[in-house]
Amino acid sequence: MQQTAEQWDALVGRLNVGGCPVLANHGYKIAPVGLAVQPIPGVNFSRIFDLKEGGSGYAIEVTLRNYASRPIDIVGFRIRTPWGIPKLTLLQAPNYAFPEPGPSYDADFVINRYFQKRKSRLLPSKEIEGLFIASSEDEIAEGVQHFDSVFLTLDVFDSRSNVFSGHFGVRVDRRERIARELRKQKTRSAQLKSVPKPDQVHKVFVNA
């Protein structure tokens, strides 16, 4: 059924008030709008990496922009990887540093504070841009190789139970895992060298 402009405007108003943001000027198709979750334009330095003592680190360059006609209250987040959903811990101010020899980041560029609050309000047409950094006790999947490219999804939740998602291509840095495996190999080699050979054990027994 064709609607008049007045009827359409009234419907758009009711949808927005009810928590389903839509654009007013789009013909007969309802185009959902709200929070855009996107990579920062330009050269992308987003990456995930192994930590020295186990687990993994995430550093994702993100732009959040509110395209709705109402404020959006950010209340939570989630990252989805090809191998599952890691349990994440946001790095804390003021240092924003991973355990040595992990990287550290400029606090002015980190947006963790918006996710650490119980609720962070983003007004219409406003945006947040910066680095989302977190650690996890979960390991990167075994089959993922050093310098592979993988796609992650960042989900952002608002106070109305909406989920806004963005997809990010990131590089995988496995240097710490490689170094960890080399350390284990050296330890095993040293242990094997310290074990007496069978003929040495026999000689010791005969001499005794």
Contacts in CASP RR format, 6 or more apart in sequence:
PFRMAT RR
TARGET T0000
AUTHOR 0000-0000-0000
METHOD contacts of the structure
MODEL  1
MQQTAEQWDALVGRLNVGGCPVLANHGYKIAPVGLAVQPIPGVNFSRIFD
LKEGGSGYAIEVTLRNYASRPIDIVGFRIRTPWGIPKLTLLQAPNYAFPE
PGPSYDADFVINRYFQKRKSRLLPSKEIEGLFIASSEDEIAEGVQHFDSV
FLTLDVFDSRSNVFSGHFGVRVDRRERIARELRKQKTRSAQLKSVPKPDQ
VHKVFVNA
3 11 0 8 1.000
8 24 0 8 1.000
9 24 0 8 1.000
12 22 0 8 1.000
12 23 0 8 1.000
12 24 0 8 1.000
15 21 0 8 1.000
15 22 0 8 1.000
15 30 0 8 1.000
16 22 0 8 1.000
16 68 0 8 1.000
16 69 0 8 1.000
16 70 0 8 1.000
19 160 0 8 1.000
19 162 0 8 1.000
20 32 0 8 1.000
21 32 0 8 1.000
21 33 0 8 1.000
21 34 0 8 1.000
21 67 0 8 1.000
21 68 0 8 1.000
21 69 0 8 1.000
21 70 0 8 1.000
22 30 0 8 1.000
22 31 0 8 1.000
22 32 0 8 1.000
22 33 0 8 1.000
23 31 0 8 1.000
23 33 0 8 1.000
33 67 0 8 1.000
33 68 0 8 1.000
34 66 0 8 1.000
34 67 0 8 1.000
34 68 0 8 1.000
34 72 0 8 1.000
34 162 0 8 1.000
34 164 0 8 1.000
35 64 0 8 1.000
35 65 0 8 1.000
35 66 0 8 1.000
35 67 0 8 1.000
35 68 0 8 1.000
35 72 0 8 1.000
35 74 0 8 1.000
35 122 0 8 1.000
35 156 0 8 1.000
35 158 0 8 1.000
35 162 0 8 1.000
35 164 0 8 1.000
36 63 0 8 1.000
36 64 0 8 1.000
36 65 0 8 1.000
36 66 0 8 1.000
36 67 0 8 1.000
36 164 0 8 1.000
37 62 0 8 1.000
37 63 0 8 1.000
37 64 0 8 1.000
37 154 0 8 1.000
37 155 0 8 1.000
37 156 0 8 1.000
37 164 0 8 1.000
37 165 0 8 1.000
37 166 0 8 1.000
38 62 0 8 1.000
38 63 0 8 1.000
38 65 0 8 1.000
38 166 0 8 1.000
39 46 0 8 1.000
39 61 0 8 1.000
39 62 0 8 1.000
39 63 0 8 1.000
39 168 0 8 1.000
39 169 0 8 1.000
40 61 0 8 1.000
40 62 0 8 1.000
40 63 0 8 1.000
40 129 0 8 1.000
40 130 0 8 1.000
41 63 0 8 1.000
44 61 0 8 1.000
44 168 0 8 1.000
44 169 0 8 1.000
44 170 0 8 1.000
45 59 0 8 1.000
45 61 0 8 1.000
46 59 0 8 1.000
46 60 0 8 1.000
46 61 0 8 1.000
46 168 0 8 1.000
46 169 0 8 1.000
46 170 0 8 1.000
46 171 0 8 1.000
47 59 0 8 1.000
47 170 0 8 1.000
47 171 0 8 1.000
47 172 0 8 1.000
47 173 0 8 1.000
48 56 0 8 1.000
48 57 0 8 1.000
48 58 0 8 1.000
48 59 0 8 1.000
48 81 0 8 1.000
48 140 0 8 1.000
48 150 0 8 1.000
48 152 0 8 1.000
48 170 0 8 1.000
48 171 0 8 1.000
48 172 0 8 1.000
48 173 0 8 1.000
49 56 0 8 1.000
49 57 0 8 1.000
49 59 0 8 1.000
49 102 0 8 1.000
49 172 0 8 1.000
49 173 0 8 1.000
49 174 0 8 1.000
49 175 0 8 1.000
49 176 0 8 1.000
50 56 0 8 1.000
50 57 0 8 1.000
50 139 0 8 1.000
50 140 0 8 1.000
50 173 0 8 1.000
50 174 0 8 1.000
50 175 0 8 1.000
50 176 0 8 1.000
50 177 0 8 1.000
50 180 0 8 1.000
51 57 0 8 1.000
51 98 0 8 1.000
51 99 0 8 1.000
51 102 0 8 1.000
51 135 0 8 1.000
51 176 0 8 1.000
52 99 0 8 1.000
52 100 0 8 1.000
52 101 0 8 1.000
52 102 0 8 1.000
52 176 0 8 1.000
52 179 0 8 1.000
52 180 0 8 1.000
53 99 0 8 1.000
54 137 0 8 1.000
54 139 0 8 1.000
54 176 0 8 1.000
54 180 0 8 1.000
55 135 0 8 1.000
55 136 0 8 1.000
55 137 0 8 1.000
55 138 0 8 1.000
55 139 0 8 1.000
55 140 0 8 1.000
56 86 0 8 1.000
56 135 0 8 1.000
56 136 0 8 1.000
56 138 0 8 1.000
56 139 0 8 1.000
56 140 0 8 1.000
57 98 0 8 1.000
57 133 0 8 1.000
57 134 0 8 1.000
57 135 0 8 1.000
57 136 0 8 1.000
58 79 0 8 1.000
58 86 0 8 1.000
58 88 0 8 1.000
58 132 0 8 1.000
58 133 0 8 1.000
58 134 0 8 1.000
58 135 0 8 1.000
58 136 0 8 1.000
58 152 0 8 1.000
59 103 0 8 1.000
59 105 0 8 1.000
59 131 0 8 1.000
59 132 0 8 1.000
59 133 0 8 1.000
60 79 0 8 1.000
60 131 0 8 1.000
60 132 0 8 1.000
60 133 0 8 1.000
60 152 0 8 1.000
60 154 0 8 1.000
60 168 0 8 1.000
60 170 0 8 1.000
61 130 0 8 1.000
61 131 0 8 1.000
61 132 0 8 1.000
61 168 0 8 1.000
62 111 0 8 1.000
62 128 0 8 1.000
62 129 0 8 1.000
62 130 0 8 1.000
62 131 0 8 1.000
62 132 0 8 1.000
62 154 0 8 1.000
62 168 0 8 1.000
63 127 0 8 1.000
63 128 0 8 1.000
63 129 0 8 1.000
63 130 0 8 1.000
64 74 0 8 1.000
64 111 0 8 1.000
64 114 0 8 1.000
64 122 0 8 1.000
64 127 0 8 1.000
64 128 0 8 1.000
64 129 0 8 1.000
64 156 0 8 1.000
65 125 0 8 1.000
65 126 0 8 1.000
65 127 0 8 1.000
65 128 0 8 1.000
66 72 0 8 1.000
66 122 0 8 1.000
66 123 0 8 1.000
66 124 0 8 1.000
66 125 0 8 1.000
66 126 0 8 1.000
66 127 0 8 1.000
67 124 0 8 1.000
67 125 0 8 1.000
68 124 0 8 1.000
69 124 0 8 1.000
70 124 0 8 1.000
71 121 0 8 1.000
71 122 0 8 1.000
71 123 0 8 1.000
71 124 0 8 1.000
72 121 0 8 1.000
72 122 0 8 1.000
72 158 0 8 1.000
73 119 0 8 1.000
73 120 0 8 1.000
73 121 0 8 1.000
73 122 0 8 1.000
73 158 0 8 1.000
73 159 0 8 1.000
73 160 0 8 1.000
74 114 0 8 1.000
74 115 0 8 1.000
74 119 0 8 1.000
74 120 0 8 1.000
74 121 0 8 1.000
74 122 0 8 1.000
74 156 0 8 1.000
74 157 0 8 1.000
74 158 0 8 1.000
75 118 0 8 1.000
75 119 0 8 1.000
75 120 0 8 1.000
75 157 0 8 1.000
75 158 0 8 1.000
75 159 0 8 1.000
76 115 0 8 1.000
76 156 0 8 1.000
76 157 0 8 1.000
77 88 0 8 1.000
77 115 0 8 1.000
77 132 0 8 1.000
77 154 0 8 1.000
77 155 0 8 1.000
77 156 0 8 1.000
77 157 0 8 1.000
78 85 0 8 1.000
78 154 0 8 1.000
78 155 0 8 1.000
78 157 0 8 1.000
79 85 0 8 1.000
79 86 0 8 1.000
79 88 0 8 1.000
79 134 0 8 1.000
79 152 0 8 1.000
79 153 0 8 1.000
79 154 0 8 1.000
79 155 0 8 1.000
80 152 0 8 1.000
80 153 0 8 1.000
80 155 0 8 1.000
81 141 0 8 1.000
81 150 0 8 1.000
81 152 0 8 1.000
82 141 0 8 1.000
82 150 0 8 1.000
82 151 0 8 1.000
83 140 0 8 1.000
83 141 0 8 1.000
83 144 0 8 1.000
86 136 0 8 1.000
86 138 0 8 1.000
87 136 0 8 1.000
87 137 0 8 1.000
87 138 0 8 1.000
88 134 0 8 1.000
88 135 0 8 1.000
88 136 0 8 1.000
89 134 0 8 1.000
89 135 0 8 1.000
89 136 0 8 1.000
90 112 0 8 1.000
90 115 0 8 1.000
90 116 0 8 1.000
90 133 0 8 1.000
90 134 0 8 1.000
91 97 0 8 1.000
91 98 0 8 1.000
91 105 0 8 1.000
91 110 0 8 1.000
91 112 0 8 1.000
91 133 0 8 1.000
91 134 0 8 1.000
91 135 0 8 1.000
92 112 0 8 1.000
92 116 0 8 1.000
93 107 0 8 1.000
93 110 0 8 1.000
93 112 0 8 1.000
93 113 0 8 1.000
94 107 0 8 1.000
95 104 0 8 1.000
95 107 0 8 1.000
96 104 0 8 1.000
96 105 0 8 1.000
96 106 0 8 1.000
96 107 0 8 1.000
96 110 0 8 1.000
96 112 0 8 1.000
96 133 0 8 1.000
97 103 0 8 1.000
97 104 0 8 1.000
97 105 0 8 1.000
98 104 0 8 1.000
98 135 0 8 1.000
101 176 0 8 1.000
102 176 0 8 1.000
105 131 0 8 1.000
105 133 0 8 1.000
109 130 0 8 1.000
109 131 0 8 1.000
110 130 0 8 1.000
110 131 0 8 1.000
110 132 0 8 1.000
110 133 0 8 1.000
111 128 0 8 1.000
111 129 0 8 1.000
111 130 0 8 1.000
111 131 0 8 1.000
111 132 0 8 1.000
112 132 0 8 1.000
112 133 0 8 1.000
112 134 0 8 1.000
113 120 0 8 1.000
114 120 0 8 1.000
114 128 0 8 1.000
115 132 0 8 1.000
119 159 0 8 1.000
122 128 0 8 1.000
132 154 0 8 1.000
140 172 0 8 1.000
140 174 0 8 1.000
140 177 0 8 1.000
144 150 0 8 1.000
144 172 0 8 1.000
144 174 0 8 1.000
145 172 0 8 1.000
145 174 0 8 1.000
146 172 0 8 1.000
146 173 0 8 1.000
146 174 0 8 1.000
146 175 0 8 1.000
146 177 0 8 1.000
146 178 0 8 1.000
147 171 0 8 1.000
147 172 0 8 1.000
147 173 0 8 1.000
147 174 0 8 1.000
148 171 0 8 1.000
148 172 0 8 1.000
149 169 0 8 1.000
149 170 0 8 1.000
149 171 0 8 1.000
149 172 0 8 1.000
150 169 0 8 1.000
150 170 0 8 1.000
150 172 0 8 1.000
151 167 0 8 1.000
151 168 0 8 1.000
151 169 0 8 1.000
151 170 0 8 1.000
152 167 0 8 1.000
152 168 0 8 1.000
152 169 0 8 1.000
152 170 0 8 1.000
153 165 0 8 1.000
153 166 0 8 1.000
153 167 0 8 1.000
153 168 0 8 1.000
154 165 0 8 1.000
154 166 0 8 1.000
154 168 0 8 1.000
155 163 0 8 1.000
155 164 0 8 1.000
155 165 0 8 1.000
155 166 0 8 1.000
156 163 0 8 1.000
156 164 0 8 1.000
156 165 0 8 1.000
157 163 0 8 1.000
157 164 0 8 1.000
158 164 0 8 1.000
196 204 0 8 1.000
END
